[in-house]
C-alpha cells in the first residue's frame, strides 16, 4: 500500500475548487457546475451571462441580437492604462463583445426578450453600447409584443465614457417606460452586485422585481458610502445593501434561489399569458333567494376565527398564485396579500386584506399605509398588464395608530379609492368577512361588488357606533340592526351587486365548498363584463358610485312600503268616516260614498 507524498497531497488540495465564502469543497456537483451555487452554504457566486442564459432559456431557442455593437473610446480616456486596452482585455477574458448580451428565446415555450449583464466585463458597467443594447431590447419586446426579462450585475456607470455613460440611465429608463405604456410585461432580476446607474434606471422599473439571495444591491456601493459618510458600521452598511433588507423595505417582490428561477419565470409568464375567455359554469348568484338573519348573528359569523381568509380562498381558487411584495416606498405589509393568479383560464391580479388566523404580523387584516400602497401598485399593474383586478375585503378597518398617520394613511386610502374608480380593466370586489369603514372600501370600488351571504359591510363597527351614539358598547346588537350591515341589506341599498351562497352554518363549516361557490360567482361576474371597453368600464363604474345615496332600490322599497302602509291607513280612515256618516240620521252621506241617493 503506497502512501501519498506530501507534495502529491498539496497538489491535490490546490486543484480542489472551493466556495469563495465558506471555503468548503464544491466538487463537481451539478449545483455548482451549472448554477455556481455552493452546496454547503448556498452562496451564489458570480456566473457568466451566457451561462445564465443557458440556465433560463430553452435549449436551442436563443437568438442573440446586436452582437456586433462594440464600444469605442469617445473621450480618448486613459488612467493606469488606455480605455481601449481595457476593453480588449475584457473581450478576451469573457468572450463577449460588451458587458450585456441581448436577444430573444423561449422559457418553457413562451417567447421572451432578454438582456443579461456580465459583471466579468468591466464590472458590468453601463457605457454607451450597454445602454444602446438594453434600449433596443425593450424596443424589440414592444415590436414583438413579448415580455422582457433583464438580469442585472453591474457596478454602475462606465466612468471612462464620462457623461455619455451617465445619460444611458435616462435612455434605458425611458425605454422601460415605453414598454410599460405599450403594456409589455417586464421582469427585472437583481443579482450580486446591482449598484449605481443600472439599478437607478431600467432595473428598478420592473413590473416584477426578483432578487437573488444575499445579493449586494444599492445605488451607492458600500465603499462609496464609507468614503463619504462616517455613519454606520461596516456591518450596517453591508446589511442595508442586501437583497433581504430591500425585501423587508418593500423594494423587491421576492427572493428566489438561482436553481428555482427558471420555474418561477415560467409560471409567471404563463399567468401573464393566460387570456382565455371566461365562461360561467354556474347560475349567477343574483338569481338565488337568500335567507335573512339578524344583523348581530351575521356579525358573529363574519368574525368567526375559522372563517376562510383571503389566502384560504386564493389557494383554492388559483393554486399557482405568484405572491408579490412591497410598496416600492417603505415596506411590505403582510396584512395585504397581492400577486398574479388565474381564474378560469384568465390571468388576473389578486389583492386582498388578510386576517391571518391569529398571525400577529397580519394584525387581523388591519392594514398599514404601505399595505394600501402595495394594493395601489397592484391596481396600476393590472392596468399595465390589461388584466382584471380581483380584490378580497376582510378587515375591521385600517390600522389606527401613530405610525399609520406618520406614513400617510389617509393619503394612501384616498389614492386607492381614486385609482380604482378610473381603472380601464374589469374590477371585481368580494366581501368575504367583515368589511369595516374606509379601510374596506379602499379595495371595494368595483364594477361588481359580491358579498358572501353572511358577510357584513359597515361604516363603522357596531361596538364603535354604540360607544359614539350611546356611550355604551353593549348596545352594539341593536345598533348593528339599525346600521343595515348585512349582505341582504347591502344588496337592497345597492352597495352590493350580488350575494354569494355559503355552506349551512357559514363558510367556516366547509371552506372547500365556500371557495367553489365564490369561484362560480366570480367567474359569472367576470363573464358579465369581460369584453367591455376600458373607457366604458370606468365610465359606468363612476356612474354607479355617483348614484349611490340618491334614489336606489332600498329607497324605492322603503317608499313603496310606506305608500302601501299609508294607503291602508287612508282606506281604513275613509271607511271609518263613511260608517259614521251612514249611521247618522242627521247628516247626508257625501257624494261618492256607498248609499248616496244622487
C-alpha distance (Angstrom), angle and dihedral (degrees) to the residues before:
residue distance angle dihedral
X1 . . .
X2 3.75 . .
X3 3.77 123.2 .
X4 3.81 117.8 -143.0
X5 3.71 113.2 -114.3
X6 3.79 121.2 -118.5
X7 3.79 89.6 -111.5
X8 3.81 91.6 54.0
X9 3.81 91.8 48.7
X10 3.79 92.7 51.6
X11 3.80 91.1 49.9
X12 3.82 91.2 50.5
X13 3.80 91.5 50.0
X14 3.77 91.5 48.5
X15 3.81 91.8 54.8
X16 3.82 94.7 51.0
X17 3.82 110.2 102.1
X18 3.78 111.7 -132.0
X19 3.80 135.3 -164.9
X20 3.83 110.1 -96.2
X21 3.80 89.8 -135.9
X22 3.81 110.1 37.1
X23 3.82 96.9 20.2
X24 3.80 90.9 -134.8
X25 3.81 117.1 142.9
X26 3.79 110.9 -95.3
X27 3.80 94.1 -167.8
X28 3.75 119.3 -175.1
X29 3.80 96.2 -50.5
X30 3.80 117.1 150.8
X31 3.79 89.5 -123.6
X32 3.80 90.9 62.4
X33 3.79 99.9 31.7
X34 3.78 94.5 49.7
X35 3.80 105.0 27.0
X36 3.82 104.4 19.3
X37 3.81 89.3 -127.7
X38 3.80 118.4 142.0
X39 3.83 111.6 -120.5
X40 3.81 90.3 -150.0
X41 3.81 105.2 47.7
X42 3.86 102.1 8.7
X43 3.81 91.5 -122.0
X44 3.83 110.8 167.9
X45 3.79 105.9 -137.6
X46 3.83 123.3 -162.0
X47 3.79 112.9 -76.8
X48 3.83 128.5 -164.4
X49 3.80 118.6 -107.8
X50 3.79 95.2 -116.8
X51 3.80 91.4 51.0
X52 3.81 89.3 52.2
X53 3.79 89.3 51.7
X54 3.81 91.7 50.2
X55 3.81 89.4 52.0
X56 3.80 93.5 50.6
X57 3.80 108.1 31.2
X58 3.81 125.8 69.1
X59 3.81 113.4 -100.6
X60 3.77 112.9 -88.3
X61 3.80 95.4 4.8
X62 3.82 101.4 97.0
X63 3.81 118.2 105.9
X64 3.80 114.3 -177.3
X65 3.80 119.4 -139.6
X66 3.80 130.3 -154.0
X67 3.79 92.4 6.2
X68 3.81 91.2 154.5
X69 3.79 96.5 56.2
X70 3.82 105.3 111.6
X71 3.78 136.0 175.9
X72 3.79 124.0 -104.0
X73 3.78 127.1 -165.0
X74 3.83 102.7 -102.9
X75 3.81 94.8 173.2
X76 3.82 99.3 36.0
X77 3.79 84.4 -122.9
X78 3.81 125.5 -172.1
X79 3.78 133.4 169.2
X80 3.80 118.8 153.4
X81 3.78 86.0 -15.3
X82 3.83 135.6 2.7
X83 3.81 116.2 -78.0
X84 3.81 90.3 -126.1
X85 3.81 89.8 58.9
X86 3.79 91.2 50.6
X87 3.81 90.3 53.7
X88 3.81 92.5 50.1
X89 3.78 91.0 49.9
X90 3.84 91.8 49.3
X91 3.81 90.6 51.1
X92 3.78 91.9 51.5
X93 3.81 92.2 46.7
X94 3.81 98.1 48.6
X95 3.79 104.2 24.6
X96 3.81 87.9 -128.9
X97 3.79 129.2 120.0
X98 3.82 91.8 -140.5
X99 3.80 143.3 -1.1
X100 3.81 94.2 -88.1
X101 3.80 132.7 55.9
X102 3.81 116.3 -157.1
X103 3.76 132.7 -177.2
X104 3.77 145.7 108.3
X105 3.77 134.5 -89.4
X106 3.79 141.6 134.3
X107 3.79 135.2 -83.3
X108 3.79 109.0 -153.6
X109 3.77 88.1 -23.0
X110 3.82 98.6 -47.4
X111 3.79 116.4 116.1
X112 3.79 119.5 -121.8
X113 3.79 138.2 168.3
X114 3.80 113.8 -131.5
X115 3.80 136.5 -164.0
X116 3.82 114.5 -173.2
X117 3.81 123.6 -176.8
X118 3.80 121.4 -148.1
X119 3.81 116.0 -145.7
X120 3.79 89.6 -161.6
X121 3.82 90.3 70.5
X122 3.83 105.2 76.3
X123 3.80 91.0 -43.1
X124 3.81 92.5 -57.1
X125 3.79 86.8 -75.6
X126 3.79 117.9 176.5
X127 3.78 112.8 -120.0
X128 3.78 129.4 159.1
X129 3.81 95.5 -73.5
X130 3.80 94.1 46.5
X131 3.81 90.1 50.5
X132 3.80 91.4 46.7
X133 3.80 94.2 49.5
X134 3.81 92.5 47.1
X135 3.81 91.6 48.8
X136 3.80 91.1 48.9
X137 3.81 89.7 49.9
X138 3.81 90.0 57.6
X139 3.80 90.3 46.9
X140 3.81 90.4 50.7
X141 3.80 90.0 51.9
X142 3.80 89.7 51.3
X143 3.81 92.6 48.4
X144 3.80 92.7 48.7
X145 3.84 94.2 37.9
X146 3.78 87.5 -128.3
X147 3.83 131.2 142.0
X148 3.79 116.0 -103.7
X149 3.81 127.5 -141.6
X150 3.81 122.4 -166.1
X151 3.82 126.2 -170.1
X152 3.79 112.8 -160.0
X153 3.81 125.2 -157.2
X154 3.77 105.9 156.0
X155 3.76 142.9 140.3
X156 3.80 92.2 -152.1
X157 3.79 136.4 -101.8
X158 3.81 119.7 1.0
X159 3.80 102.9 -111.6
X160 3.80 93.2 -162.4
X161 3.81 89.1 71.5
X162 3.80 95.6 49.8
X163 3.80 118.1 -159.5
X164 3.80 91.2 -7.9
X165 3.78 85.5 68.8
X166 3.81 95.3 46.4
X167 3.81 94.6 52.4
X168 3.81 89.3 59.5
X169 3.81 84.9 79.2
X170 3.80 89.4 65.0
X171 3.80 92.6 42.9
X172 3.81 95.3 52.3
X173 3.81 95.6 40.4
X174 3.81 89.1 51.3
X175 3.82 90.7 49.6
X176 3.81 90.3 51.7
X177 3.80 90.0 49.6
X178 3.80 90.7 52.3
X179 3.80 88.3 53.4
X180 3.81 89.2 52.5
X181 3.79 90.9 50.4
X182 3.81 89.5 49.9
X183 3.86 89.9 52.4
X184 3.82 92.5 -115.3
X185 3.85 112.1 155.7
X186 3.80 111.9 -123.7
X187 3.82 124.4 -162.7
X188 3.80 115.9 -170.4
X189 3.82 120.6 -162.5
X190 3.81 118.0 -162.0
X191 3.80 117.7 -157.1
X192 3.78 137.8 174.6
X193 2.99 108.6 -39.2
X194 3.80 116.1 16.1
X195 3.79 109.6 160.9
X196 3.79 143.8 137.9
X197 3.77 124.6 6.2
X198 3.79 97.7 -1.4
X199 3.79 92.4 54.2
X200 3.81 93.5 42.8
X201 3.81 93.3 51.6
X202 3.79 131.0 33.2
X203 3.83 97.3 -6.5
X204 3.81 92.3 64.6
X205 3.80 92.9 48.5
X206 3.80 96.0 74.2
X207 3.79 119.1 130.0
X208 3.79 82.7 -143.4
X209 3.81 121.0 25.7
X210 3.81 119.5 -162.5
X211 3.79 125.4 -177.3
X212 3.79 132.4 -163.0
X213 3.83 116.7 -121.4
X214 3.81 115.8 -80.2
X215 3.80 92.2 -3.4
X216 3.80 114.6 164.0
X217 3.82 105.0 -119.4
X218 3.80 129.8 168.9
X219 3.77 143.8 107.3
X220 3.80 95.9 -107.6
X221 3.80 116.1 35.8
X222 3.82 120.2 -124.2
X223 3.81 92.7 -104.0
X224 3.80 91.3 53.3
X225 3.80 92.2 49.0
X226 3.81 92.9 49.0
X227 3.78 89.1 48.1
X228 3.81 95.0 55.9
X229 3.81 102.5 27.8
X230 3.78 134.6 44.6
X231 3.82 93.7 -162.2
X232 3.80 118.0 115.3
X233 3.76 133.7 11.1
X234 3.78 123.5 -87.1
X235 3.80 88.4 -102.5
X236 3.83 92.2 52.1
X237 3.79 91.4 50.5
X238 3.81 92.7 48.4
X239 3.79 92.0 47.8
X240 3.80 92.4 50.1
X241 3.80 88.6 55.8
X242 3.80 96.5 51.9
X243 3.79 127.6 110.1
X244 3.80 88.5 -124.5
X245 3.81 92.5 55.3
X246 3.81 91.1 50.6
X247 3.80 90.8 47.8
X248 3.80 90.4 54.1
X249 3.80 89.8 48.9
X250 3.80 94.3 52.3
X251 3.81 100.2 -108.6
X252 3.81 97.8 111.7
X253 3.80 127.8 53.3
X254 3.78 96.9 -152.0
X255 3.80 144.8 -15.2
X256 3.80 110.9 -127.6
X257 3.80 127.7 -174.7
X258 3.80 113.5 -124.6
X259 3.85 96.3 -113.3
X260 3.84 90.3 55.0
X261 3.79 96.7 45.8
X262 3.80 98.9 89.4
X263 3.82 92.6 53.0
X264 3.80 92.3 46.1
X265 3.80 90.1 51.3
X266 3.80 91.7 46.6
X267 3.81 92.5 52.0
X268 3.80 92.1 46.0
X269 3.81 92.5 49.0
X270 3.80 90.6 49.1
X271 3.81 91.4 53.4
X272 3.79 91.2 46.6
X273 3.81 90.3 51.7
X274 3.82 96.2 46.0
X275 3.79 103.5 113.1
X276 3.81 104.8 145.7
X277 3.78 116.9 150.8
X278 3.80 108.1 -100.5
X279 3.80 113.2 -121.3
X280 3.81 119.7 -171.4
X281 3.79 114.9 -121.5
X282 3.80 97.6 -168.4
X283 3.81 139.4 34.5
X284 3.78 114.0 -81.2
X285 3.80 112.3 -94.3
X286 3.83 88.0 -127.2
X287 3.82 89.5 77.4
X288 3.81 94.9 56.4
X289 3.80 126.1 94.1
X290 3.79 115.3 -127.4
X291 3.78 130.2 -156.3
X292 3.77 113.0 -123.1
X293 3.77 122.5 -135.3
X294 3.79 136.8 -169.2
X295 3.80 112.0 -78.1
X296 3.80 95.2 -122.2
X297 3.80 90.9 52.4
X298 3.83 88.5 53.3
X299 3.81 89.6 51.2
X300 3.80 91.4 55.6
X301 3.81 93.6 48.8
X302 3.81 93.3 44.7
X303 3.81 89.4 53.5
X304 3.81 96.7 43.3
X305 3.84 107.7 138.3
X306 3.82 91.9 -132.7
X307 3.79 95.4 48.5
X308 3.85 110.3 124.5
X309 3.79 113.7 -97.2
X310 3.79 132.0 -150.9
X311 3.81 93.2 -84.9
X312 3.80 91.5 47.2
X313 3.79 89.9 57.1
X314 3.80 96.0 41.3
X315 3.81 92.3 51.5
X316 3.80 89.9 53.0
X317 3.80 98.5 39.5
X318 3.83 99.0 39.2
X319 3.84 110.4 20.3
X320 3.83 93.8 178.2
X321 3.80 93.0 57.0
X322 3.82 113.0 155.8
X323 3.80 108.4 -151.0
X324 3.80 118.0 -144.6
X325 3.79 124.2 -161.5
X326 3.77 142.1 -154.3
X327 3.78 141.3 29.9
X328 3.86 94.3 -115.6
X329 3.81 87.9 -123.4
X330 3.78 114.5 61.9
X331 3.79 118.2 -14.9
X332 3.76 151.6 -40.2
X333 3.80 117.5 -86.8
X334 3.84 113.9 -154.2
X335 3.82 89.2 -157.9
X336 3.82 87.0 76.3
X337 3.81 119.1 56.7
X338 3.81 117.9 -163.8
X339 3.78 141.0 166.0
X340 3.79 149.1 100.3
X341 3.78 123.6 -46.8
X342 3.77 144.2 155.9
X343 3.80 130.4 -117.5
X344 3.82 118.5 -172.7
X345 3.78 91.6 -24.1
X346 3.81 93.9 -47.3
X347 3.80 120.3 116.1
X348 3.80 111.1 -127.6
X349 3.79 139.5 176.3
X350 3.81 110.7 -121.6
X351 3.81 125.7 -158.1
X352 3.78 127.8 170.6
X353 3.78 146.0 162.2
X354 3.81 107.0 -115.1
X355 3.82 122.7 -151.8
X356 3.79 93.2 -171.3
X357 3.84 103.3 -148.2
X358 3.79 92.2 -95.2
X359 3.81 98.8 -33.7
X360 3.83 102.5 146.2
X361 3.82 91.7 -149.6
X362 3.82 89.1 65.5
X363 3.84 92.5 52.8
X364 3.81 91.3 -147.7
X365 3.80 91.0 -64.3
X366 3.81 95.0 -54.6
X367 3.78 102.2 140.5
X368 3.78 129.3 -151.1
X369 3.83 123.4 -138.1
X370 3.80 91.0 -93.5
X371 3.79 88.4 56.8
X372 3.78 91.6 56.1
X373 3.81 90.4 44.4
X374 3.81 87.7 53.8
X375 3.80 88.0 52.4
X376 3.80 89.2 48.1
X377 3.79 89.8 52.6
X378 3.81 89.6 52.6
X379 3.81 91.0 50.4
X380 3.79 90.1 55.4
X381 3.80 90.4 44.3
X382 3.81 89.7 54.6
X383 3.79 88.8 53.4
X384 3.82 92.7 49.2
X385 3.79 92.7 47.0
X386 3.82 92.2 41.1
X387 3.79 88.5 -129.4
X388 3.81 127.7 144.7
X389 3.79 114.6 -101.6
X390 3.81 118.4 -134.1
X391 3.81 119.3 -171.9
X392 3.80 130.0 -170.0
X393 3.81 117.5 -151.6
X394 3.81 119.1 -157.7
X395 3.79 115.4 139.1
X396 3.79 140.5 112.0
X397 3.81 85.5 -135.7
X398 3.77 141.9 -68.1
X399 3.80 117.9 -46.6
X400 3.80 109.0 -88.2
X401 3.78 114.1 -151.4
X402 3.78 144.2 109.3
X403 3.81 92.4 -90.7
X404 3.79 90.6 54.2
X405 3.78 91.4 53.1
X406 3.80 91.9 45.5
X407 3.80 91.0 54.1
X408 3.79 95.6 47.6
X409 3.81 108.3 -98.4
X410 3.81 96.7 170.2
X411 3.81 92.3 48.1
X412 3.81 91.5 49.6
X413 3.82 92.4 50.2
X414 3.78 91.1 46.9
X415 3.81 92.8 50.7
X416 3.80 91.6 51.1
X417 3.81 92.3 50.4
X418 3.80 92.8 48.2
X419 3.81 95.0 43.3
X420 3.80 94.9 49.3
X421 3.78 91.5 49.5
X422 3.81 92.1 61.2
X423 3.81 104.0 34.6
X424 3.83 110.0 132.4
X425 3.82 92.6 -145.8
X426 3.82 132.6 78.0
X427 3.81 111.6 -80.2
X428 3.81 123.4 -163.1
X429 3.81 122.4 -179.2
X430 3.80 122.6 -164.6
X431 3.80 120.3 -159.6
X432 3.81 99.9 -155.0
X433 3.79 103.3 165.2
X434 3.78 131.1 -15.0
X435 3.78 117.2 -1.6
X436 3.77 105.5 -165.2
X437 3.80 126.9 -173.2
X438 3.82 126.0 -62.3
X439 3.78 91.8 -25.5
X440 3.81 88.2 67.7
X441 3.79 98.2 38.2
X442 3.82 90.3 54.5
X443 3.82 86.2 75.6
X444 3.79 95.5 34.3
X445 3.81 108.0 73.6
X446 3.79 95.8 110.6
X447 3.78 145.2 144.1
X448 3.79 88.0 -120.3
X449 3.80 124.5 22.5
X450 3.81 110.8 -164.4
X451 3.81 122.0 -169.0
X452 3.75 128.6 -164.7
X453 3.80 107.1 -125.0
X454 3.80 94.0 -112.7
X455 3.81 97.0 41.8
X456 3.80 121.9 105.4
X457 3.81 132.7 -144.5
X458 3.77 120.1 -166.0
X459 3.77 145.5 165.4
X460 3.79 89.1 -131.1
X461 3.80 136.5 -2.6
X462 3.83 110.8 -85.5
X463 3.81 90.5 -120.8
X464 3.80 90.3 54.0
X465 3.78 92.6 47.7
X466 3.81 91.7 49.4
X467 3.80 90.9 49.5
X468 3.82 91.2 51.0
X469 3.80 98.0 41.7
X470 3.80 101.0 36.1
X471 3.78 103.4 10.9
X472 3.77 84.1 -125.3
X473 3.82 118.7 103.0
X474 3.81 90.3 -170.1
X475 3.80 88.4 75.5
X476 3.82 89.8 67.0
X477 3.85 93.9 112.6
X478 3.80 94.0 59.4
X479 3.81 92.0 42.3
X480 3.80 90.4 50.4
X481 3.81 89.2 58.0
X482 3.80 91.8 50.6
X483 3.80 94.7 46.8
X484 3.85 90.9 61.7
X485 3.80 94.3 -136.6
X486 3.80 102.6 152.9
X487 3.79 123.1 106.4
X488 3.81 91.0 -109.6
X489 3.81 90.7 51.2
X490 3.81 92.1 48.3
X491 3.80 90.1 49.2
X492 3.83 90.7 53.5
X493 3.80 90.9 46.3
X494 3.81 90.4 53.3
X495 3.81 91.9 -119.8
X496 3.82 91.2 113.4
X497 3.79 119.4 45.1
X498 3.80 98.2 -161.5
X499 3.78 140.3 2.0
X500 3.80 127.8 -129.5
X501 3.78 121.1 -140.8
X502 3.82 116.8 -122.4
X503 3.81 130.6 -155.1
X504 3.80 114.8 -90.3
X505 3.78 108.1 -74.9
X506 3.80 94.6 17.3
X507 3.81 140.5 -61.0
X508 3.80 92.4 -69.7
X509 3.82 91.5 66.8
X510 3.82 92.3 65.1
X511 3.83 113.8 8.4
X512 3.82 93.2 177.2
X513 3.80 92.6 56.3
X514 3.81 90.6 42.5
X515 3.81 90.1 54.0
X516 3.81 91.7 48.6
X517 3.81 90.5 52.2
X518 3.81 91.0 47.5
X519 3.79 91.1 49.5
X520 3.81 93.0 49.9
X521 3.80 92.1 51.2
X522 3.80 91.7 44.6
X523 3.80 92.3 51.3
X524 3.81 91.1 47.8
X525 3.82 91.4 50.6
X526 3.81 92.4 48.0
X527 3.80 90.8 49.1
X528 3.81 89.9 53.5
X529 3.79 95.0 58.9
X530 3.80 104.0 24.4
X531 3.77 110.7 115.9
X532 3.79 93.8 29.9
X533 3.80 111.4 127.8
X534 3.78 117.6 -104.1
X535 3.77 92.2 -120.4
X536 3.80 92.1 53.1
X537 3.81 92.5 46.1
X538 3.81 91.7 54.0
X539 3.82 92.6 44.3
X540 3.81 93.6 49.6
X541 3.80 91.9 44.8
X542 3.80 90.2 53.3
X543 3.81 90.9 47.1
X544 3.80 90.9 49.5
X545 3.80 94.5 54.6
X546 3.81 91.9 36.5
X547 3.82 89.2 62.8
X548 3.79 96.4 47.7
X549 3.79 110.7 112.4
X550 3.77 90.8 26.8
X551 3.82 120.5 90.3
X552 3.77 107.1 -38.3
X553 3.76 138.6 162.7
X554 3.80 93.3 -84.8
X555 3.80 91.6 50.2
X556 3.81 91.2 47.4
X557 3.80 90.0 49.7
X558 3.81 90.1 49.0
X559 3.81 92.5 48.9
X560 3.80 91.4 46.1
X561 3.78 91.4 50.7
X562 3.80 91.6 47.5
X563 3.81 90.4 48.2
X564 3.79 91.8 52.4
X565 3.79 91.1 48.3
X566 3.81 91.2 46.8
X567 3.80 91.0 48.2
X568 3.77 90.7 52.5
X569 3.79 91.1 49.0
X570 3.82 91.5 50.6
X571 3.81 91.7 48.5
X572 3.78 91.8 49.7
X573 3.81 91.8 47.4
X574 3.80 93.5 48.7
X575 3.79 90.5 47.0
X576 3.76 90.8 51.6
X577 3.81 92.8 49.0
X578 3.76 91.3 46.1
X579 3.79 91.1 51.1
X580 3.77 91.7 51.3
X581 3.81 92.3 48.1
X582 3.77 95.1 47.5
X583 3.77 90.7 48.9
X584 3.87 93.3 54.1
X585 3.83 123.2 90.3
X586 3.78 93.3 -161.8
X587 3.79 100.9 55.0
X588 3.78 128.4 62.0
X589 3.79 113.8 -134.0
X590 3.78 112.6 -108.4
X591 3.77 121.0 -106.9
X592 3.79 114.6 -84.6
X593 3.78 94.0 30.1
X594 3.77 118.7 115.5
X595 3.84 109.6 -94.4
X596 3.81 93.7 35.8
X597 3.86 106.1 146.3
X598 3.78 92.6 -157.1
